[in-house]
Amino acid sequence: MQLLEASAKKGRDQLGSDYDFLNSTAWVGLPQAPDRMRAFGYVDVTMRSSIDTGKAYADVRGSDSVQLTEALRFTDHLGLEQNVRAGQNVFLPRDKYSTAAPYGGAFSDLLAGPLGEPESLARKRYVQTMKLTPRNVEILTPRGHLPPPLDREGERVQPDWLYQFLLDPTFVRPEGHMLLRMPKFNMSPEESRALVNYFAGSSRIMNPLVGLTAPYVKIDQKEKSFWQNADAEYRARLKRYESGEAAEQLQKEIQQLEKYAKPEDASAQQKLTDLKNDLAFAKEMQPVAKEQLGEADKIEADVRKLKDEVEKLEKAANDKDNKDKDEDAKKLQAKKKELAAQDQGDLYSRQAYRLLTSQTSACFSCHNVGSAKASGEQGPNLALAAGRLRPGWMEHWIGNSRRMFPYPPIMSAQFPASHDPLQWTTRKELVGTQEQRVRATRDLLLDSARLHELLELAPPAPVAPAPTTPPKNDGEKK
């Protein structure tokens, strides 16, 4: 129990840039059986030296560190429920627990080394196998160039996409970035459907809180009403910032807390610091919100004017008695093109698009987006997401990719949930919290028609490649 509670404490100390997705077993573990405790993960042998000699691990001497792939839930000595999240370490007494080998992955282990092997050895093994990648880039995450794990596969992909992919595998990640690709197994439709059903059923059992549906997946972002509601909510949010209402509310909370917060109360002082940061952010967003609302009003006024002109030209072009109808027909086509270029959808989707393709966007620096090419392409084309990925998994993946993979993926956190909003690099593209930016990015990627329309109307400028240094394990020594 002492080791488990020490694991939970170390995990809590590392949650400054994490979200609370409480509907996923990557964040909240399943209940344990009364007679035993089960953890999913792998023994991280690289930690043994630090555990046995490091000052930071004095309270867990003689233990093994298990890198979790599923959150571990347990009840502490006070009867309180604790969770150690996926991607974090849980410490177990060395040689006093039993293990079971994972299914599959042997070929990847041969190329990159087993999970838990020192990264330097895995990198050396991989380079010896491949010499150099086709892109001649430094190997930082060997497993990122190999077939992805099938953990959470049913939770990750849409059933129809997986069914077709198993029958006829296509490229998902850039061909030049991969050492291996999925072979064609000449499956029958029945065999493919059986595998799809297995993955969906497995995810339902292993992650019941996520509410997985199969074989049908409803994508709300493909409905017109979704965007109308999302746009109305975003405009209301902007008006709160523009009017100063958001700042006034925060100022009241600060004044109230200052009356009662004692200097020695670290928790209250931290809350006070966070509120002051939020207030500074609210003041910074006030002119940004005004600018976005003003731009939206101008676009809508211009669109109304153009629609009136198009209507008049249509009548003129169809008037048999109009001597200039041919000339008016030409003007009509030109005016329709001008209207299409000006009418760039709703405000929410426009700002989500700017968030996705801005010069500070880590997404567009590593992924192509439709026909728009990234400078340092490493991951799948994001235009594939709408027909491939499930909405819930996308939100969790964009929010904290480390929770969703058994090893540190190449993709780092795009919108880390830092307590200081003035450190958020894309805060002016879409006004709101980091979680709202995660969802806006997810929402746009799930509506391929809307995304392609915006790409055609406002092609993004190339973004410099993002650093390829992989994210650290939560439990990795700093």
Stockholm file with secondary structure:
# STOCKHOLM 1.0

chainA/1-478         MQLLEASAKKGRDQLGSDYDFLNSTAWVGLPQAPDRMRAFGYVDVTMRSSIDTGKAYADVRGSDSVQLTEALRFTDHLGLEQNVRAGQNVFLPRDKYSTAAPYGGAFSDLLAGPLGEPESLARKRYVQTMKLTPRNVEILTPRGHLPPPLDREGERVQPDWLYQFLLDPTFVRPEGHMLLRMPKFNMSPEESRALVNYFAGSSRIMNPLVGLTAPYVKIDQKEKSFWQNADAEYRARLKRYESGEAAEQLQKEIQQLEKYAKPEDASAQQKLTDLKNDLAFAKEMQPVAKEQLGEADKIEADVRKLKDEVEKLEKAANDKDNKDKDEDAKKLQAKKKELAAQDQGDLYSRQAYRLLTSQTSACFSCHNVGSAKASGEQGPNLALAAGRLRPGWMEHWIGNSRRMFPYPPIMSAQFPASHDPLQWTTRKELVGTQEQRVRATRDLLLDSARLHELLELAPPAPVAPAPTTPPKNDGEKK
#=GR chainA/1-478 SS CHHHHHHHHHHHTTCTTCCCCTTSTTTSCCCCCTTCCCCCEEECGGGHHHHHHCGGGGGGTTEEEEEESSCEEEECTTSCEEEECTTSEEEEETTSSCCCCCSSCHHHHHHHCCTTSCHHHHHHHHHHHHSSCTTCCCCSCGGGGSCCCCTTHHHHBCHHHHHHHHHSCCCCSCGGGCSCCCCCCCCCHHHHHHHHHHHHHHHHHHCGGGCCCCSCCCCGGGSHHHHHHHHHHHHHHHHHHHTTHHHHHHHHHHHHHHHHCCTTCHHHHHHHHHHHHHHHHHHHHHHHHHHHHHHHHHHHHHHHHHHHHHHHHHHHHTCTTCTTHHHHHHHHHHHHHHHHHHCCCCHHHHHHHHHHHSTTCHHHHHSCBTTBCCTTCCSCCGGGHHHHBCHHHHHHHHHCGGGGSSSCCSCCCSSCCCSCGGGCTTTTTSCSCHHHHHHHHHHHHTCHHHHHHHHHHSCCCCCCCCCCCCCCCTTSCC
#=GC SS_cons         CHHHHHHHHHHHTTCTTCCCCTTSTTTSCCCCCTTCCCCCEEECGGGHHHHHHCGGGGGGTTEEEEEESSCEEEECTTSCEEEECTTSEEEEETTSSCCCCCSSCHHHHHHHCCTTSCHHHHHHHHHHHHSSCTTCCCCSCGGGGSCCCCTTHHHHBCHHHHHHHHHSCCCCSCGGGCSCCCCCCCCCHHHHHHHHHHHHHHHHHHCGGGCCCCSCCCCGGGSHHHHHHHHHHHHHHHHHHHTTHHHHHHHHHHHHHHHHCCTTCHHHHHHHHHHHHHHHHHHHHHHHHHHHHHHHHHHHHHHHHHHHHHHHHHHHHTCTTCTTHHHHHHHHHHHHHHHHHHCCCCHHHHHHHHHHHSTTCHHHHHSCBTTBCCTTCCSCCGGGHHHHBCHHHHHHHHHCGGGGSSSCCSCCCSSCCCSCGGGCTTTTTSCSCHHHHHHHHHHHHTCHHHHHHHHHHSCCCCCCCCCCCCCCCTTSCC
//
